[in-house]
Amino acid sequence: MSERFFTPVPPVAGAATLTGDEARHLTRVLRAKVGDAVVLFDGTGHEWPARIVSIGRDRVELDAAEPTSNAPANGIPLTLAVALPKGERQKWMVEKLTELGAARLVPLETTRGVAEATASAQARLERVVIEACKQCGRNTLMEISAGRSLDRLLAAVPAGACVMIAHPDGRPLTADIVPAAALEVIALVGPEGGFTDQELAAAEHAGVIRISLGSHILRVETAAIALAARLAR
């Protein structure tokens, strides 16, 4: 067995504990036994080879070896600010953004948005991130931020960030759009009905670059994934 499991608390002196969903998955789904080998990761770039030493009802104790570091390669972190789609499309989008290496997802609150970024929705998406990391071998969790309006997002853009917005009349997304000195890329994706004229004007006033992803109309999750595939490092 070489399954990967998320532990929010790193091992201490070689001792680690899995509880909750991770313990139940290990014991009830995989039917692990004492002595089985697994890999633990804490979401910050570290992982530990470990062996099971005891199994309880909802608790697994492990003996962890020395950690190894598997942090992302140096590059410009990518934040996707997205007007969330509904249902399973939302989950699928988060899974793929995690696999592609996006650093952060900000649920974007827009006039024509169709899904509300509630605290419970944020918690569900955080679990999707963990599951995607377990599957793809990523050791850093993609951050799921609380929902934010476009105005609040634009007002809080950090210095050195390159901000772009997906729109059909934008310039083609090419490699030279992101300045070499950029410290972060923030890419905005609107809802199915598109950004309103007022939202586009606010973005333009803030100096946001309009970029196009081609001649076809893309679904929200497709546009977000296309941006991550081009921009994530």
SVG drawing of the C-alpha trace seen along z (x, -y; Angstrom):
<svg xmlns="http://www.w3.org/2000/svg" viewBox="-28 -54 43 60">
<polyline fill="none" stroke="black" stroke-width="0.4" points="0.0,0.0 1.4,-3.4 -1.7,-5.6 -1.4,-9.3 -3.1,-10.8 -3.5,-14.4 -2.5,-15.4 -3.1,-19.0 -0.8,-18.4 2.7,-17.3 4.3,-14.3 6.0,-15.1 9.0,-13.0 8.0,-10.4 4.5,-10.0 1.5,-10.9 -2.3,-10.5 -5.0,-10.3 -8.6,-11.0 -11.9,-11.8 -12.3,-11.2 -8.7,-10.2 -8.8,-7.6 -12.1,-6.2 -10.8,-6.0 -7.7,-4.2 -9.5,-1.7 -12.9,-1.2 -12.4,-1.7 -8.8,-0.4 -9.0,2.0 -5.5,1.2 -3.7,3.3 -1.0,2.6 2.4,2.5 1.0,1.2 3.1,-1.7 1.5,-5.0 2.6,-8.5 1.5,-11.5 1.5,-15.1 0.6,-18.3 -0.3,-20.6 2.7,-22.9 5.1,-21.0 6.3,-18.2 5.6,-14.5 6.5,-11.6 6.8,-7.9 4.9,-6.2 3.8,-2.8 0.6,-2.1 1.2,-1.1 -2.4,-0.9 -5.9,-1.2 -8.9,-2.4 -12.5,-3.1 -11.9,-6.5 -8.2,-6.9 -5.0,-5.6 -1.6,-6.0 1.5,-5.9 5.3,-5.9 6.6,-8.5 10.1,-8.6 12.1,-11.8 10.2,-14.3 11.0,-15.1 10.2,-18.4 8.2,-18.5 7.3,-22.2 6.2,-23.7 8.9,-24.9 9.8,-28.6 7.4,-30.5 4.7,-33.1 1.7,-32.0 -1.6,-32.0 -4.9,-33.1 -8.1,-32.3 -11.0,-34.6 -14.0,-32.8 -17.8,-33.2 -18.5,-29.6 -20.6,-27.4 -23.3,-25.1 -23.1,-21.6 -20.7,-19.0 -19.1,-21.4 -17.8,-23.4 -16.2,-20.3 -14.7,-19.2 -13.2,-22.7 -11.5,-22.7 -10.1,-19.3 -8.5,-20.3 -7.2,-23.6 -5.5,-21.8 -3.9,-19.3 -2.6,-22.0 -0.9,-23.9 -3.1,-27.0 -2.1,-28.6 -5.5,-30.0 -9.2,-30.1 -11.3,-33.1 -15.1,-32.6 -16.0,-35.8 -19.4,-37.4 -20.8,-39.0 -24.1,-40.5 -25.0,-37.5 -23.5,-34.8 -25.5,-31.6 -23.7,-30.0 -23.3,-31.4 -19.9,-31.1 -21.1,-30.1 -18.9,-28.8 -20.3,-25.3 -19.5,-25.5 -15.9,-26.6 -15.5,-23.7 -16.7,-21.2 -14.3,-22.7 -11.4,-22.5 -12.1,-18.7 -12.0,-18.4 -8.6,-20.1 -7.3,-17.5 -8.7,-14.6 -7.1,-16.0 -3.8,-16.5 -3.9,-12.9 -4.5,-11.6 -2.1,-13.8 0.9,-13.8 0.7,-17.5 1.9,-18.4 0.7,-22.0 -3.0,-22.7 -4.6,-25.1 -6.1,-27.8 -9.9,-28.3 -10.7,-31.8 -13.9,-33.2 -16.2,-34.8 -15.3,-38.3 -17.0,-40.9 -15.2,-42.3 -14.8,-45.7 -13.2,-44.2 -10.9,-42.1 -9.7,-45.0 -9.2,-47.2 -7.0,-44.6 -4.7,-43.7 -1.2,-43.5 1.7,-45.5 3.5,-43.6 0.5,-41.6 -0.5,-41.2 -4.3,-41.1 -6.3,-39.9 -9.9,-39.3 -11.3,-36.8 -13.4,-38.5 -14.3,-37.7 -13.0,-41.0 -9.7,-40.8 -6.2,-40.4 -5.0,-36.8 -3.4,-35.2 0.2,-35.0 3.4,-34.4 4.4,-38.1 1.3,-39.3 2.7,-38.6 5.6,-40.9 8.9,-39.3 8.8,-41.3 5.3,-40.2 5.1,-38.7 1.6,-37.1 -1.0,-36.6 -4.6,-37.1 -7.1,-35.9 -10.8,-36.8 -13.5,-34.6 -17.1,-35.8 -20.4,-33.9 -22.2,-32.2 -24.0,-35.5 -20.7,-37.4 -19.6,-40.4 -21.9,-43.5 -20.8,-46.7 -20.3,-48.2 -18.0,-45.4 -16.0,-45.6 -15.6,-49.3 -14.5,-48.9 -11.9,-46.3 -10.7,-48.6 -10.4,-51.6 -8.2,-49.4 -5.9,-48.6 -6.9,-45.0 -5.8,-43.5 -8.6,-42.0 -7.6,-38.6 -9.3,-36.2 -9.2,-32.4 -10.3,-32.0 -13.2,-32.3 -15.6,-29.9 -17.8,-30.7 -16.4,-28.7 -18.1,-27.5 -16.9,-29.0 -14.9,-25.9 -13.4,-25.5 -12.1,-29.1 -10.7,-28.7 -8.9,-25.5 -7.6,-26.9 -6.1,-29.8 -4.5,-27.5 -3.1,-25.3 -1.4,-28.4 -0.4,-30.4 0.2,-28.1 3.8,-27.1"/>
</svg>
